[in-house]
Amino acid sequence: MSSLEPGERKRLVAAAVTTIAALPLLLAGAGSGPSRVATIGQQANISSALGASGNDATPAAASPAEQLGGSPGFLIGPPPATDPSEVAIAVPTSRVGNSIEGKATYQHLVSEQGDGGHPCAFAGVAPRTPVTIMDLDNGKSIACTVFGPPNPGVPVPVVLGVADFASIADLGQSPINVRVSW
């Protein structure tokens, strides 16, 4: 039992007959010009696919890479001029001297002779080395003299005296991001 009504069957048969009658007319000009069908390898030939005498398969049109010079392009362009290789790049430093970035906090520090009244603790340099501590958030800085490393229980690498810390940041902001230069 068919699900098509008699009127639909007639339309379907008419469409099939029209298609079969139109195919030879459409295929008559297939060999005279380039095909607009994208194919791989041999050019598509509907008549040979349908079993007609189509043993005269012609090669497909040249690919865009072959049209541009015979070799595949690199990102749709010519191949690189030289083979890739490692290159050493020297990057100069932007400032003279040494510097390091880290965190800083404050403690009550006792000033000693030779520290200019501004002692600080920092393990990155020898004692009695003058350093500049700059707050990276606001650009304020202070000069101090290192007396040694921070106490073992201090979780940050730089410790300033209370007054020195207050001159570059609010005490409530501790610890702050700093750059230590020497």
N, C-alpha and C positions, 0 to 999 in steps of 0.2 A: 504494500500500500504506500503510495507516494504522498508526500506532504505538499506537493505543488498543485495548484489549481490549474485547470485546463488553459486559462488565459496566460498564466505565468509560464507554462510549458511552451506555448507558442512563442512568447517573447524570448525565452532562453534559446530555443532552436533557431530563431531568426538572428540572434546575436552571434551564435556559433557559425552559421552559414556565412554571415557577413564577414566575420573575422577570417574564415578560411578563404573566402574569395578575395579579400584585401591583402592577404599575406604575400602572394606572388607579386603584386604591384609594388608593395613596400620593399620587397627583397630584390627587385630588379635593379635598383640603383645602389645596392650595398657594396659592390666591388669597385665602383667608379670613384669614390671619394673616401676621405678618412672617416673612420667610425667615431661616433660620439659616445660610445659605450666604453666605460672604464673596464679594462680587462688586464689579466696578468698573462704574460707569455704570448700566445697566439691571439690574433684579432678574432672577436666573436663573430660567428657566422651562423645565423639562425637556421638557414637552409641545411647546413651540414649537421646541425644539432637535431633537426627534424628527420634526418636520414636521406636527404636529397644527395645528388652527386656533387658533393662539395669537398673534394680532395685537394682543391687548390687553395689551401689555407695560406694566407699571407702573414708575414710577421707583424707584430703590433707596432704601433707608432713609437718613435723614440721617446724615452723617458725624459723628463726635464733635466736630469743630471747629464744625460748623454747629449742633449741639445746644447748645454752650457760648457762642454769641454771634455766630456767622457768620464770624469770621476765624480763621485758623490760630493756634494758641498758640505762644508762645516757650518751648521746653523744657517743654511741657505746662503752661503758665501764661499769664497775661495778657501782652500785649505791653508793652515798656518804656514808662514814663511820658513820657520825653523822648528826643529823638534823641541818639545818642552824640556826644560832642564832646571836644576836647582840654581838659584841665584842668591848670593849673600847680600843682604841689605844692611847697611850701617845706619843706625838711628842715633843722631846726636842728642845729648841731654839738653834740656832747655834752660838749666840754671847751673851756676858754678857751685861746687861744693857738694856735700852729701845731704840727703834728706830722706825721711821716712814718714809714712802716715800711719796713724793709729788712734787710740782713744786716750783721753786724759781726764783725771779727776783731781781732787784737792784733799789736803790734810794740813794739820797744823805742823809746820816745819820750822826748825830753829835755824836762824841764820848764823853762819860761821864766818870767820875772817876769810876774805878772798872771794866770797860769792856775790859781793856787791849788794847785799841785802835782798837778793832774789834767788833763794835756793830752789832746786827742783831735783826730782829723782827720775833717772832714765838709765836703763841698762845698756843702751846701744852705743855709748861712748865712755871713755875713761873719765874718772872723777876730775873735777876742776876744769872741764871743757865748757866754754860758753856756748849756749844753744839759743835758738829762737823758736818759740812755740807759737804757731798761728792757728787760730780757730777757723776751720774750713767753712763753717756756716756763715760767719759774718766778716771774715777777713782781718779781724783784730789780732794783734800779736804782742808778745812780751819777750824780753831777753832775760835769761836766767843762767845760773851756773850749776852744772850737774855735781851733786855730792856723792852719788852712787846709785845703785839700783833701788827700785821701790821695795818696800817690805814684802816678804813672801806671801802674805795674805791679801795683797792688793791685786784685783783682777785686771787692771789696765797697765800698759807699759810706761805711762808718763804720770807723774804726780807733781802738782804745783802747790805752792803755799796758798792759803785761803785768800789773801789779798791779791796775789798775782792772778789766781783763777778768776776772781770777781772782776778784775780789770778787763778780761777778754770775754767773759760769759757770765750769765746768772748762775748762782750756786745751784739752783733747782734744775738746771739743764745737765748736770753731771751724770754720766761721763759724756764728753763732747768729742767730735772728730777733729783731730789736729794734725798739722804737719810739723815735724821737728827737723830743723835745719842746723847744720854746724859746719 
